[in-house]
Amino acid sequence: MTEYGRGPGSEPWHPDDPLYGDGGWGGQQAAQQAQQSYGGQPQYHPQQPQQQYGDWGTGEQHGYGDQSYPQYDEYGQQYAPQQPQHQQPQHQQHQAPQQHQQPQYDQNGWPTGSYPQDPYAQQPAPYGGEQSDYYGAPEAYPPPEPPGRRRPEPEREPEPGTDWDPGPDQGEHAFFAGGDDEDGRDGEPDDRRGRGERRGGGDRRGGGKEKKRRSGLACLVVVAVFGGGLAGVSYFGYQFYQDRFGSAPDFAGSGNGEQVTVTIPKGSGGYAIGQVLKKMGVVKSVDAFVAAQAANPDGKNIQDGVYTLQKEMSAASAVELMLSPKSRDNLIIAEGKRNAAVYELIDARLEVEKGTTAKVAETRWKTLGLPDWAVNHPNVKDPLEGFLFPSSYAVAKGQKPEDVLRQMVARATEKYESLDFETKAKSLGLEGPWELVTVASLVQAEGKTHDDFRKMSEVIYNRLKPTNTETNQKLQFDSTFNYLLGQSEIDISESEINSNPDPYNTYTNKGLPPGPIGNPGDDALQAALKPTRDGWMYFVATDGMDKTEFAKTIAEHQRLVDKFNASRGN
Protein backbone atom coordinates (compact mmCIF):
# COMPACT_ATOMS: atom_id res chain seq x y z
CA MET A 1 0.00 0.00 0.00
CA THR A 2 1.17 3.56 -0.72
CA GLU A 3 0.71 6.42 1.68
CA TYR A 4 -2.56 7.30 -0.05
CA GLY A 5 -3.98 3.84 0.10
CA ARG A 6 -2.99 2.77 -3.44
CA GLY A 7 -1.50 -0.67 -3.65
CA PRO A 8 -0.04 -2.61 -6.50
CA GLY A 9 -3.19 -4.66 -6.73
CA SER A 10 -6.47 -4.12 -8.51
CA GLU A 11 -8.01 -1.53 -6.16
CA PRO A 12 -9.24 1.62 -7.96
CA TRP A 13 -7.77 5.02 -7.16
CA HIS A 14 -9.45 6.66 -4.22
CA PRO A 15 -11.24 9.94 -5.20
CA ASP A 16 -10.05 11.72 -2.05
CA ASP A 17 -6.40 11.12 -2.96
CA PRO A 18 -4.87 14.54 -3.83
CA LEU A 19 -3.07 12.87 -6.75
CA TYR A 20 -6.26 11.33 -8.08
CA GLY A 21 -6.38 12.11 -11.81
CA ASP A 22 -3.14 14.13 -11.58
CA GLY A 23 -4.47 17.63 -11.46
CA GLY A 24 -1.38 18.77 -13.32
CA TRP A 25 -2.30 17.06 -16.51
CA GLY A 26 -2.28 19.24 -19.55
CA GLY A 27 -1.93 18.64 -23.18
CA GLN A 28 1.85 19.29 -23.44
CA GLN A 29 2.75 17.56 -20.24
CA ALA A 30 0.83 14.52 -21.26
CA ALA A 31 2.60 14.52 -24.61
CA GLN A 32 6.00 14.98 -23.01
CA GLN A 33 5.45 12.15 -20.64
CA ALA A 34 4.24 10.01 -23.46
CA GLN A 35 7.45 10.68 -25.42
CA GLN A 36 9.61 9.84 -22.43
CA SER A 37 8.05 6.46 -21.91
CA TYR A 38 10.20 3.45 -22.60
CA GLY A 39 13.53 5.22 -22.53
CA GLY A 40 12.60 8.20 -24.59
CA GLN A 41 10.99 6.24 -27.35
CA PRO A 42 7.54 7.15 -28.49
CA GLN A 43 4.78 5.01 -27.03
CA TYR A 44 2.97 2.74 -29.35
CA HIS A 45 -0.72 2.58 -28.91
CA PRO A 46 -2.19 -0.65 -30.00
CA GLN A 47 -5.32 -0.43 -32.06
CA GLN A 48 -6.73 -3.57 -30.48
CA PRO A 49 -6.52 -4.58 -26.84
CA GLN A 50 -3.89 -7.20 -26.32
CA GLN A 51 -3.54 -9.92 -23.81
CA GLN A 52 -0.17 -10.81 -22.39
CA TYR A 53 0.85 -14.01 -20.82
CA GLY A 54 3.81 -15.03 -18.78
CA ASP A 55 5.64 -13.64 -15.82
CA TRP A 56 6.11 -9.98 -15.09
CA GLY A 57 9.32 -10.29 -13.15
CA THR A 58 9.78 -8.19 -10.07
CA GLY A 59 6.51 -7.11 -8.65
CA GLU A 60 4.81 -9.71 -10.71
CA GLN A 61 1.21 -10.22 -9.93
CA HIS A 62 -0.71 -13.23 -11.04
CA GLY A 63 -4.38 -12.80 -11.66
CA TYR A 64 -6.77 -15.50 -12.31
CA GLY A 65 -5.69 -17.41 -15.34
CA ASP A 66 -2.23 -15.73 -15.51
CA GLN A 67 -3.81 -12.47 -16.49
CA SER A 68 -1.84 -9.24 -16.46
CA TYR A 69 -2.97 -5.89 -15.15
CA PRO A 70 -1.83 -2.36 -16.08
CA GLN A 71 0.60 -0.69 -13.68
CA TYR A 72 0.69 2.96 -12.57
CA ASP A 73 3.41 5.11 -11.08
CA GLU A 74 3.11 7.34 -8.04
CA TYR A 75 1.72 10.15 -10.17
CA GLY A 76 -1.09 8.08 -11.56
CA GLN A 77 0.66 7.47 -15.00
CA GLN A 78 0.48 4.09 -16.63
CA TYR A 79 3.83 2.53 -17.45
CA ALA A 80 5.14 -0.69 -18.78
CA PRO A 81 7.14 -2.67 -16.23
CA GLN A 82 10.85 -3.27 -16.84
CA GLN A 83 10.78 -6.93 -17.56
CA PRO A 84 11.66 -9.26 -20.37
CA GLN A 85 9.09 -9.54 -23.06
CA HIS A 86 7.46 -12.85 -23.66
CA GLN A 87 6.35 -13.80 -27.02
CA GLN A 88 2.67 -14.05 -27.26
CA PRO A 89 1.27 -17.25 -28.52
CA GLN A 90 0.31 -17.14 -32.14
CA HIS A 91 -3.21 -18.35 -31.81
CA GLN A 92 -5.63 -16.03 -33.46
CA GLN A 93 -3.62 -12.95 -32.35
CA HIS A 94 -2.58 -10.31 -34.92
CA GLN A 95 -0.05 -7.71 -34.00
CA ALA A 96 -0.90 -4.27 -35.31
CA PRO A 97 1.79 -2.80 -37.57
CA GLN A 98 4.13 -0.59 -35.65
CA GLN A 99 4.53 2.84 -37.08
CA HIS A 100 6.73 5.56 -35.68
CA GLN A 101 4.51 8.56 -35.72
CA GLN A 102 4.09 11.53 -33.43
CA PRO A 103 0.94 11.04 -31.33
CA GLN A 104 -1.68 13.76 -31.36
CA TYR A 105 -3.68 14.99 -28.33
CA ASP A 106 -7.10 16.48 -28.03
CA GLN A 107 -8.08 19.50 -25.96
CA ASN A 108 -8.65 17.36 -22.88
CA GLY A 109 -5.14 15.99 -22.81
CA TRP A 110 -5.89 12.51 -24.08
CA PRO A 111 -4.25 11.09 -27.18
CA THR A 112 -6.50 11.47 -30.19
CA GLY A 113 -8.26 8.36 -31.31
CA SER A 114 -7.69 6.55 -28.03
CA TYR A 115 -8.95 7.02 -24.54
CA PRO A 116 -8.07 5.14 -21.40
CA GLN A 117 -9.83 1.84 -21.40
CA ASP A 118 -11.25 0.17 -18.35
CA PRO A 119 -8.26 -1.84 -17.21
CA TYR A 120 -10.58 -4.59 -16.10
CA ALA A 121 -12.93 -4.61 -19.04
CA GLN A 122 -11.00 -7.31 -20.99
CA GLN A 123 -10.36 -9.61 -18.07
CA PRO A 124 -11.90 -12.99 -18.29
CA ALA A 125 -14.39 -13.91 -15.63
CA PRO A 126 -12.56 -15.42 -12.67
CA TYR A 127 -15.28 -17.88 -11.70
CA GLY A 128 -17.62 -19.57 -14.06
CA GLY A 129 -17.80 -16.78 -16.53
CA GLU A 130 -18.83 -14.15 -14.03
CA GLN A 131 -17.06 -10.83 -14.51
CA SER A 132 -16.62 -8.45 -11.57
CA ASP A 133 -17.80 -4.89 -12.14
CA TYR A 134 -15.81 -2.74 -9.73
CA TYR A 135 -17.53 0.47 -10.85
CA GLY A 136 -21.07 -0.77 -11.32
CA ALA A 137 -22.02 -1.02 -7.65
CA PRO A 138 -23.93 1.97 -6.23
CA GLU A 139 -21.38 2.55 -3.49
CA ALA A 140 -18.32 2.28 -5.82
CA TYR A 141 -16.25 5.24 -6.92
CA PRO A 142 -16.72 6.46 -10.52
CA PRO A 143 -13.97 5.62 -13.06
CA PRO A 144 -11.29 8.27 -13.58
CA GLU A 145 -11.88 11.01 -16.11
CA PRO A 146 -9.44 13.37 -17.77
CA PRO A 147 -8.93 16.74 -16.05
CA GLY A 148 -10.85 18.67 -18.62
CA ARG A 149 -13.97 16.65 -18.17
CA ARG A 150 -14.11 16.70 -14.42
CA ARG A 151 -17.11 18.37 -12.96
CA PRO A 152 -17.50 19.73 -9.46
CA GLU A 153 -19.33 17.42 -7.08
CA PRO A 154 -23.03 18.30 -7.24
CA GLU A 155 -24.44 19.73 -4.10
CA ARG A 156 -26.94 17.52 -2.36
CA GLU A 157 -30.43 18.77 -2.26
CA PRO A 158 -31.61 19.68 1.25
CA GLU A 159 -33.71 17.02 2.85
CA PRO A 160 -37.44 17.69 2.66
CA GLY A 161 -38.97 19.29 5.71
CA THR A 162 -40.91 17.04 8.05
CA ASP A 163 -42.76 17.39 11.31
CA TRP A 164 -41.02 14.34 12.72
CA ASP A 165 -38.63 15.11 15.52
CA PRO A 166 -35.76 12.61 15.74
CA GLY A 167 -35.80 12.91 19.51
CA PRO A 168 -33.01 12.17 21.94
CA ASP A 169 -32.00 8.91 20.19
CA GLN A 170 -30.82 10.91 17.16
CA GLY A 171 -28.53 13.10 19.16
CA GLU A 172 -30.93 15.87 19.98
CA HIS A 173 -32.83 16.10 23.24
CA ALA A 174 -36.50 16.93 22.81
CA PHE A 175 -36.42 19.57 25.55
CA PHE A 176 -33.62 21.51 23.82
CA ALA A 177 -34.80 21.06 20.23
CA GLY A 178 -35.25 24.78 19.59
CA GLY A 179 -33.94 27.21 17.01
CA ASP A 180 -31.88 29.08 19.59
CA ASP A 181 -29.26 26.36 19.50
CA GLU A 182 -28.49 27.15 15.87
CA ASP A 183 -28.33 30.87 16.45
CA GLY A 184 -25.94 30.47 19.32
CA ARG A 185 -23.32 28.85 17.08
CA ASP A 186 -22.95 31.55 14.43
CA GLY A 187 -19.44 32.26 15.60
CA GLU A 188 -18.16 28.70 15.05
CA PRO A 189 -15.91 28.05 12.07
CA ASP A 190 -17.50 26.22 9.19
CA ASP A 191 -15.09 23.32 9.50
CA ARG A 192 -16.38 22.61 13.03
CA ARG A 193 -19.96 22.27 11.94
CA GLY A 194 -21.40 19.00 10.87
CA ARG A 195 -21.95 18.07 7.27
CA GLY A 196 -25.67 18.42 7.75
CA GLU A 197 -25.21 22.01 8.96
CA ARG A 198 -23.14 22.96 5.90
CA ARG A 199 -25.94 21.69 3.74
CA GLY A 200 -28.56 23.72 5.53
CA GLY A 201 -29.29 21.14 8.21
CA GLY A 202 -30.59 23.82 10.54
CA ASP A 203 -33.87 23.96 8.66
CA ARG A 204 -34.14 20.39 7.51
CA ARG A 205 -36.88 19.46 9.98
CA GLY A 206 -39.07 22.41 9.34
CA GLY A 207 -38.63 25.98 10.46
CA GLY A 208 -36.83 27.24 13.51
CA LYS A 209 -39.99 28.98 14.65
CA GLU A 210 -41.83 25.67 14.88
CA LYS A 211 -39.05 24.23 17.04
CA LYS A 212 -39.14 27.28 19.26
CA ARG A 213 -42.85 26.81 19.75
CA ARG A 214 -42.36 23.17 20.68
CA SER A 215 -39.59 24.09 23.06
CA GLY A 216 -41.80 26.69 24.74
CA LEU A 217 -44.63 24.19 25.08
CA ALA A 218 -42.25 21.67 26.64
CA CYS A 219 -41.17 24.29 29.16
CA LEU A 220 -44.78 25.02 30.06
CA VAL A 221 -45.51 21.31 30.52
CA VAL A 222 -42.48 20.85 32.77
CA VAL A 223 -43.40 23.91 34.83
CA ALA A 224 -46.99 22.69 35.16
CA VAL A 225 -45.88 19.22 36.26
CA PHE A 226 -43.42 20.49 38.83
CA GLY A 227 -45.85 23.16 40.01
CA GLY A 228 -48.66 20.63 40.39
CA GLY A 229 -46.38 18.26 42.26
CA LEU A 230 -45.28 21.01 44.61
CA ALA A 231 -48.88 22.03 45.25
CA GLY A 232 -49.88 18.41 45.93
CA VAL A 233 -47.03 17.91 48.38
CA SER A 234 -47.92 21.14 50.13
CA TYR A 235 -51.60 20.20 50.40
CA PHE A 236 -51.00 16.73 51.80
CA GLY A 237 -48.33 18.05 54.10
CA TYR A 238 -50.81 20.59 55.47
CA GLN A 239 -53.46 17.89 55.85
CA PHE A 240 -50.98 15.66 57.67
CA TYR A 241 -50.09 18.49 60.03
CA GLN A 242 -53.74 19.29 60.63
CA ASP A 243 -54.57 15.64 61.31
CA ARG A 244 -51.72 15.23 63.78
CA PHE A 245 -51.36 18.61 65.40
CA GLY A 246 -54.11 20.98 64.22
CA SER A 247 -57.64 21.35 65.53
CA ALA A 248 -60.52 20.12 63.38
CA PRO A 249 -62.58 22.76 61.55
CA ASP A 250 -65.69 23.69 63.52
CA PHE A 251 -68.56 26.18 63.52
CA ALA A 252 -69.14 28.56 66.41
CA GLY A 253 -72.41 28.88 68.32
CA SER A 254 -75.58 26.83 68.51
CA GLY A 255 -76.66 27.20 64.88
CA ASN A 256 -77.90 29.75 62.36
CA GLY A 257 -81.61 29.28 63.12
CA GLU A 258 -82.38 27.08 60.10
CA GLN A 259 -83.82 23.78 61.29
CA VAL A 260 -83.03 20.46 59.60
CA THR A 261 -84.31 16.94 60.25
CA VAL A 262 -81.53 14.36 60.50
CA THR A 263 -82.02 10.58 60.48
CA ILE A 264 -79.33 8.52 62.20
CA PRO A 265 -79.33 4.87 61.04
CA LYS A 266 -79.31 2.01 63.49
CA GLY A 267 -75.90 0.96 64.76
CA SER A 268 -74.19 4.21 63.79
CA GLY A 269 -71.08 5.11 65.73
CA GLY A 270 -69.56 8.51 66.32
CA TYR A 271 -67.81 8.73 62.96
CA ALA A 272 -70.90 7.61 61.00
CA ILE A 273 -73.08 10.11 62.89
CA GLY A 274 -70.56 12.86 62.18
CA GLN A 275 -70.68 12.04 58.46
CA VAL A 276 -74.49 12.37 58.43
CA LEU A 277 -74.37 15.66 60.31
CA LYS A 278 -71.67 17.09 58.05
CA LYS A 279 -73.61 16.08 54.95
CA MET A 280 -76.72 17.87 56.28
CA GLY A 281 -74.71 20.99 57.12
CA VAL A 282 -75.08 20.67 60.89
CA VAL A 283 -71.37 20.42 61.74
CA LYS A 284 -68.35 21.61 59.81
CA SER A 285 -66.22 18.46 60.07
CA VAL A 286 -66.54 14.86 61.16
CA ASP A 287 -63.44 15.06 63.34
CA ALA A 288 -64.87 17.97 65.29
CA PHE A 289 -68.04 15.98 66.09
CA VAL A 290 -66.08 12.85 67.08
CA ALA A 291 -63.91 14.92 69.40
CA ALA A 292 -66.94 16.65 70.96
CA GLN A 293 -68.74 13.35 71.48
CA ALA A 294 -65.69 11.88 73.19
CA ALA A 295 -65.39 14.95 75.41
CA ASN A 296 -69.01 14.66 76.59
CA PRO A 297 -69.50 12.07 79.39
CA ASP A 298 -72.87 11.00 77.92
CA GLY A 299 -71.73 11.19 74.27
CA LYS A 300 -71.94 7.45 73.75
CA ASN A 301 -75.65 7.48 74.62
CA ILE A 302 -76.65 9.04 71.30
CA GLN A 303 -79.04 6.59 69.65
CA ASP A 304 -80.38 6.06 66.19
CA GLY A 305 -83.50 7.92 65.21
CA VAL A 306 -84.74 11.22 63.86
CA TYR A 307 -83.39 14.49 65.31
CA THR A 308 -84.41 18.08 64.77
CA LEU A 309 -81.23 20.17 64.74
CA GLN A 310 -79.95 23.43 63.23
CA LYS A 311 -77.43 24.08 60.53
CA GLU A 312 -73.93 25.38 61.29
CA MET A 313 -73.84 24.25 64.90
CA SER A 314 -70.65 23.82 66.83
CA ALA A 315 -69.88 20.15 67.37
CA ALA A 316 -70.29 20.46 71.12
CA SER A 317 -73.72 22.10 70.73
CA ALA A 318 -74.84 19.35 68.34
CA VAL A 319 -73.84 16.62 70.79
CA GLU A 320 -75.61 18.35 73.67
CA LEU A 321 -78.83 18.83 71.70
CA MET A 322 -78.87 15.24 70.43
CA LEU A 323 -78.70 14.04 74.04
CA SER A 324 -81.74 16.17 74.91
CA PRO A 325 -85.29 14.82 74.41
CA LYS A 326 -86.14 18.12 72.74
CA SER A 327 -84.23 17.08 69.60
CA ARG A 328 -85.80 13.65 69.25
CA ASP A 329 -88.38 13.36 66.56
CA ASN A 330 -88.55 9.54 66.53
CA LEU A 331 -91.48 7.30 67.12
CA ILE A 332 -90.80 5.82 70.55
CA ILE A 333 -92.33 2.43 71.37
CA ALA A 334 -92.35 1.92 75.12
CA GLU A 335 -91.71 -1.42 76.80
CA GLY A 336 -94.84 -3.51 77.36
CA LYS A 337 -97.03 -1.44 75.00
CA ARG A 338 -99.69 -3.49 73.24
CA ASN A 339 -99.93 -3.60 69.46
CA ALA A 340 -103.28 -1.79 69.39
CA ALA A 341 -101.62 1.28 70.95
CA VAL A 342 -98.66 1.04 68.60
CA TYR A 343 -100.94 1.05 65.55
CA GLU A 344 -102.53 4.28 66.69
CA LEU A 345 -99.11 5.90 67.20
CA ILE A 346 -98.07 4.94 63.69
CA ASP A 347 -101.28 6.35 62.19
CA ALA A 348 -100.70 9.65 63.97
CA ARG A 349 -97.08 9.91 62.87
CA LEU A 350 -97.86 9.07 59.25
CA GLU A 351 -100.90 11.32 59.32
CA VAL A 352 -103.15 8.64 57.90
CA GLU A 353 -106.70 7.71 58.80
CA LYS A 354 -107.08 6.02 62.19
CA GLY A 355 -107.20 2.22 61.90
CA THR A 356 -105.10 2.15 58.70
CA THR A 357 -102.11 0.47 60.29
CA ALA A 358 -104.29 -2.00 62.24
CA LYS A 359 -105.96 -3.03 58.99
CA VAL A 360 -102.62 -3.62 57.32
CA ALA A 361 -101.44 -5.72 60.28
CA GLU A 362 -104.58 -7.81 60.17
CA THR A 363 -104.53 -8.49 56.43
CA ARG A 364 -100.82 -8.54 55.57
CA TRP A 365 -99.12 -9.91 58.67
CA LYS A 366 -97.72 -12.91 56.77
CA THR A 367 -95.67 -10.59 54.52
CA LEU A 368 -94.02 -8.56 57.26
CA GLY A 369 -91.11 -10.86 58.06
CA LEU A 370 -92.19 -13.01 61.02
CA PRO A 371 -89.93 -16.03 61.67
CA ASP A 372 -91.30 -19.46 60.89
CA TRP A 373 -91.74 -20.39 64.54
CA ALA A 374 -94.04 -17.38 65.09
CA VAL A 375 -96.82 -18.39 62.69
CA ASN A 376 -99.75 -20.84 62.67
CA HIS A 377 -100.52 -20.72 66.39
CA PRO A 378 -104.22 -21.22 67.24
CA ASN A 379 -106.45 -18.70 68.99
CA VAL A 380 -103.91 -15.86 68.62
CA LYS A 381 -105.66 -12.51 68.58
CA ASP A 382 -102.80 -10.59 66.87
CA PRO A 383 -99.95 -12.51 65.19
CA LEU A 384 -97.71 -9.44 65.42
CA GLU A 385 -98.11 -9.12 69.21
CA GLY A 386 -94.72 -9.32 70.86
CA PHE A 387 -92.91 -8.45 67.59
CA LEU A 388 -93.21 -4.65 67.54
CA PHE A 389 -90.03 -4.33 69.53
CA PRO A 390 -89.81 -1.41 71.99
CA SER A 391 -87.30 1.09 70.60
CA SER A 392 -86.96 4.37 68.74
CA TYR A 393 -87.90 4.42 65.06
CA ALA A 394 -87.43 7.03 62.37
CA VAL A 395 -91.00 7.41 61.15
CA ALA A 396 -92.19 10.40 59.16
CA LYS A 397 -95.07 11.43 56.97
CA GLY A 398 -94.97 9.84 53.56
CA GLN A 399 -93.93 6.37 54.70
CA LYS A 400 -96.18 3.37 54.31
CA PRO A 401 -97.57 1.57 57.39
CA GLU A 402 -96.30 -1.81 56.19
CA ASP A 403 -92.76 -0.42 55.92
CA VAL A 404 -92.87 0.80 59.49
CA LEU A 405 -94.26 -2.52 60.76
CA ARG A 406 -91.68 -4.47 58.80
CA GLN A 407 -88.93 -2.43 60.41
CA MET A 408 -90.24 -3.19 63.90
CA VAL A 409 -90.67 -6.92 63.24
CA ALA A 410 -87.14 -7.12 61.91
CA ARG A 411 -85.81 -5.47 65.07
CA ALA A 412 -87.67 -7.95 67.32
CA THR A 413 -86.61 -10.98 65.28
CA GLU A 414 -83.01 -9.87 65.39
CA LYS A 415 -83.21 -9.50 69.15
CA TYR A 416 -84.73 -12.94 69.74
CA GLU A 417 -82.16 -14.59 67.51
CA SER A 418 -79.30 -12.84 69.32
CA LEU A 419 -80.61 -14.26 72.62
CA ASP A 420 -80.87 -17.77 71.13
CA PHE A 421 -84.50 -18.19 72.07
CA GLU A 422 -84.94 -21.44 70.14
CA THR A 423 -82.31 -23.22 72.23
CA LYS A 424 -83.04 -21.58 75.59
CA ALA A 425 -86.78 -22.31 75.45
CA LYS A 426 -86.31 -26.09 75.72
CA SER A 427 -83.93 -25.76 78.65
CA LEU A 428 -86.66 -23.85 80.51
CA GLY A 429 -89.31 -26.52 79.94
CA LEU A 430 -91.13 -24.60 77.19
CA GLU A 431 -92.25 -25.91 73.83
CA GLY A 432 -90.46 -23.25 71.80
CA PRO A 433 -89.43 -19.64 71.40
CA TRP A 434 -93.04 -18.58 70.89
CA GLU A 435 -93.86 -19.54 74.49
CA LEU A 436 -90.66 -17.85 75.71
CA VAL A 437 -91.77 -14.57 74.13
CA THR A 438 -95.16 -15.06 75.83
CA VAL A 439 -93.51 -15.52 79.24
CA ALA A 440 -91.45 -12.37 78.73
CA SER A 441 -94.60 -10.40 77.84
CA LEU A 442 -96.25 -11.59 81.10
CA VAL A 443 -93.17 -10.58 83.10
CA GLN A 444 -93.27 -7.15 81.46
CA ALA A 445 -97.00 -6.70 82.14
CA GLU A 446 -97.07 -7.86 85.79
CA GLY A 447 -93.75 -6.49 87.02
CA LYS A 448 -93.81 -2.99 88.39
CA THR A 449 -90.09 -2.43 88.58
CA HIS A 450 -87.08 -4.05 86.98
CA ASP A 451 -86.11 -5.49 90.32
CA ASP A 452 -89.33 -7.49 90.26
CA PHE A 453 -88.82 -9.08 86.87
CA ARG A 454 -86.72 -12.11 87.84
CA LYS A 455 -89.02 -12.96 90.79
CA MET A 456 -92.02 -12.61 88.53
CA SER A 457 -90.38 -14.94 86.02
CA GLU A 458 -89.90 -17.59 88.75
CA VAL A 459 -93.55 -17.31 89.77
CA ILE A 460 -94.61 -18.07 86.16
CA TYR A 461 -92.36 -21.11 85.78
CA ASN A 462 -93.37 -22.46 89.22
CA ARG A 463 -97.09 -22.20 88.45
CA LEU A 464 -96.61 -23.95 85.11
CA LYS A 465 -95.06 -26.98 86.73
CA PRO A 466 -97.17 -30.16 86.73
CA THR A 467 -96.42 -30.56 90.42
CA ASN A 468 -98.08 -27.25 91.25
CA THR A 469 -100.93 -28.03 93.66
CA GLU A 470 -101.32 -24.47 94.88
CA THR A 471 -102.95 -23.11 91.70
CA ASN A 472 -103.17 -26.32 89.70
CA GLN A 473 -101.04 -24.91 86.82
CA LYS A 474 -103.24 -21.84 86.46
CA LEU A 475 -101.42 -18.52 86.21
CA GLN A 476 -104.43 -16.44 87.43
CA PHE A 477 -103.01 -13.14 86.05
CA ASP A 478 -105.22 -10.06 85.72
CA SER A 479 -103.05 -8.85 82.83
CA THR A 480 -104.21 -11.66 80.53
CA PHE A 481 -107.88 -10.93 81.26
CA ASN A 482 -107.34 -7.22 80.69
CA TYR A 483 -105.66 -8.01 77.35
CA LEU A 484 -108.66 -10.08 76.40
CA LEU A 485 -110.93 -7.13 77.02
CA GLY A 486 -108.49 -4.49 75.76
CA GLN A 487 -108.39 -2.73 79.10
CA SER A 488 -106.07 -2.15 82.08
CA GLU A 489 -108.21 -2.50 85.15
CA ILE A 490 -107.12 -3.36 88.66
CA ASP A 491 -110.45 -4.02 90.30
CA ILE A 492 -111.91 -7.09 88.53
CA SER A 493 -114.71 -9.10 90.18
CA GLU A 494 -114.39 -12.85 90.60
CA SER A 495 -117.75 -13.43 88.96
CA GLU A 496 -116.62 -11.56 85.83
CA ILE A 497 -113.41 -13.50 85.65
CA ASN A 498 -114.88 -16.89 86.31
CA SER A 499 -117.65 -16.46 83.77
CA ASN A 500 -115.36 -15.83 80.76
CA PRO A 501 -113.91 -18.98 79.16
CA ASP A 502 -111.72 -17.17 76.59
CA PRO A 503 -108.31 -18.87 76.11
CA TYR A 504 -106.60 -15.66 77.22
CA ASN A 505 -108.38 -15.91 80.61
CA THR A 506 -105.70 -17.57 82.77
CA TYR A 507 -108.14 -17.82 85.68
CA THR A 508 -110.16 -20.43 83.91
CA ASN A 509 -107.49 -21.99 81.62
CA LYS A 510 -104.29 -23.79 82.58
CA GLY A 511 -100.92 -22.88 81.20
CA LEU A 512 -99.90 -19.91 79.09
CA PRO A 513 -102.26 -17.80 76.98
CA PRO A 514 -102.26 -18.47 73.21
CA GLY A 515 -99.63 -15.78 72.60
CA PRO A 516 -97.86 -12.70 73.94
CA ILE A 517 -99.98 -9.95 75.51
CA GLY A 518 -97.58 -7.08 74.78
CA ASN A 519 -94.09 -6.22 73.57
CA PRO A 520 -91.45 -7.04 76.19
CA GLY A 521 -88.27 -5.01 76.54
CA ASP A 522 -84.69 -6.06 77.19
CA ASP A 523 -85.02 -6.45 80.97
CA ALA A 524 -88.12 -8.60 80.72
CA LEU A 525 -86.44 -10.82 78.12
CA GLN A 526 -83.40 -11.32 80.30
CA ALA A 527 -85.59 -12.09 83.31
CA ALA A 528 -87.51 -14.71 81.33
CA LEU A 529 -84.22 -16.41 80.53
CA LYS A 530 -82.81 -16.21 84.08
CA PRO A 531 -85.51 -16.48 86.74
CA THR A 532 -84.69 -16.60 90.45
CA ARG A 533 -84.58 -19.93 92.29
CA ASP A 534 -86.06 -18.82 95.61
CA GLY A 535 -89.40 -20.67 95.50
CA TRP A 536 -91.70 -17.68 94.87
CA MET A 537 -95.27 -18.67 94.08
CA TYR A 538 -97.41 -15.57 94.81
CA PHE A 539 -97.22 -11.78 94.39
CA VAL A 540 -99.44 -8.79 95.16
CA ALA A 541 -99.15 -5.10 94.16
CA THR A 542 -99.71 -3.88 97.67
CA ASP A 543 -99.94 -0.18 96.76
CA GLY A 544 -101.87 -0.91 93.60
CA MET A 545 -99.30 0.95 91.45
CA ASP A 546 -95.55 0.68 91.91
CA LYS A 547 -94.82 -1.78 94.71
CA THR A 548 -95.01 -5.58 94.29
CA GLU A 549 -94.46 -8.02 97.13
CA PHE A 550 -93.90 -11.80 96.77
CA ALA A 551 -94.88 -14.83 98.87
CA LYS A 552 -94.08 -18.54 98.85
CA THR A 553 -97.16 -19.93 100.62
CA ILE A 554 -100.87 -19.31 100.46
CA ALA A 555 -100.88 -17.93 104.02
CA GLU A 556 -98.25 -15.34 103.16
CA HIS A 557 -100.22 -14.47 100.07
CA GLN A 558 -103.37 -13.83 102.13
CA ARG A 559 -101.54 -11.34 104.33
CA LEU A 560 -100.40 -9.44 101.23
CA VAL A 561 -104.01 -9.34 99.97
CA ASP A 562 -105.18 -7.84 103.25
CA LYS A 563 -102.47 -5.21 102.95
CA PHE A 564 -103.64 -4.35 99.46
CA ASN A 565 -107.26 -3.99 100.56
CA ALA A 566 -106.22 -1.70 103.38
CA SER A 567 -104.41 0.57 100.99
CA ARG A 568 -107.55 0.78 98.85
CA GLY A 569 -109.84 1.65 101.78
CA ASN A 570 -111.79 -1.61 101.49
C-alpha positions, 0 to 999 in steps of 0.5 A: 500500500502507498501512503494514499492507500494505493497498492499494486493490486487491482483496487481503484484510485481513491477519489479523495487522494490529492493525486487522483487524476493528476491535477497537473495534466495538460496537453503538453505535459501529457505529450511529453510524458508520453514521449519519455516512456520506454527510454525516450521512445515514443509510445505505441498505442495498439489499435486492439486490446492485447492480452499478455501471458507469462511472468512480469518479473519483479513485482509480478502479480498473477491474476486468475488465469495468468492475467496481467494488469496495467501498472501505474506510477506514483503520479497516476501514469500508466507505465510498462514494467521493466521486464523481459518480453514474452512472445505471445502465442500465435493463436488467433492474435494479430499484432498491429503494424508498428509505425513511428509517428508523433501522437496527437492529443485532443483539448482534454489531454488525451491522445486522439483516437484513443482514450483510457480503457477500463483496465478490467474490461477485458479480463476474463471472468474469474469464476464460471464466466462471471465478470466483476464490475468494480464500478457498477455497484452503487457505493463504488467510486466512478472511473477516472476522467481526464482533467478537462472533463471533471465536474464539481461534485453536485451539491446535495439537495436539502432534505425535505422538511418534516414534522417528525422530531428525531428525539433524543435517540438521534442526538438531539434532546426533545427539551432543547430542540429549539432554534436558539441552539443554531443561532448560538453557534454563528461564531463557530468556524465552518469546518467545526460544523457538521456536514448536515449544517453545511448543507442547511441542516438547521432547517431540515426538519421544518422551520426554527420557529416551529421548534421554538414553539415546541420548546416553549410548550415543553417548558410550560408542561415541565413547569406545570408538572413540577408546580402541580407536584409542589402544590400536591405535596404542600396540600398533603403536608398541610393535611398531615399536620392538621390531622396530627397537630391541628384542631378540626374545623368547627362552627361557632355557636348553637346554629344559624336558626335554620332547622333540619331533620336528620335521620341517624341509622341504626348501629351508627357510631360517632364517625358515622353520625358525624358524616351524616351531620356534616352532609346535612350541614349541621357540623363543619367536620366529622373530626370535630363531632367525634372529638366533641362526642368523646369529650361529653360524658354522655356522648356514647348514649346518642341513639339512632333515630330522627333528630331536629337540629340546626345548621352550622352548629358547633360540634359540642352544641350538636352533641348536647342537643342530640342528648336532649329529648327536645331534639328527638323526633322519633317514634318511641315504642315503650316497653310492654305497650300493646300492638293496638296502641302502637298502631294508633301511634303509627297512624298519627305519625304518618298522618293517615286515617285512624285504623289504617295500620291495624288493617294492614297488620290484620290483612298482611301480617304474613308478609311482614317478616315473622320467623317461621316459629311465630306463625300458625298458632291457634287462637292468637288474637294478633300474630304481630303481638310481641314483635313490635319491639320497643325502641326508637324508630325514624318514622315520618309522613310519607312512609307506608304503614307496612314499611314501618311494621316491617322495620319493627318486626325485623328489630324484634326478630333480630333481638330474639335470635341474638338471645338464642330463644330457640335453644333456651326455650327447651332448657326452661321446659317450654315448647319453643321460642313462641312460648318464651316470648309469651312468658317475657310479655307476662313478666313485662305486664305484671312487674312494676319495677325491673327489680321485680322481673326475675321474681315474677319470672320464677312465679310463672315457671313455678305455676306452670309446673305439673307438680303445682298443687297451689294453683293447679297450673293456672297462672291467674293473672289479671293482665291476661284478662285485661288483654282479652278485654283491651283494658287495664283495670285493677279491680276485677270481680271474681264473677266476671273472671270466672264467667269468661272462658276465653283462652286468654283468661288464665283464671279459667285456663291452665298454662300460658295464653295463646300468645304474647300480651304485649311487647317485652323489653330487654329487661323482661327478656333477660328475666324470662331467661334467668328467673330466680330460684327462691321458690316464689309462688305468689305476688301482690301489688300492695300499693296498687301501682308501683310496689309488688311483694312476693310470697311462697305460701298461700298464708303469706299471700293472704296477708299481702291481699289484706295489705292491698285492701287496706291501701284501697280503703276496702 
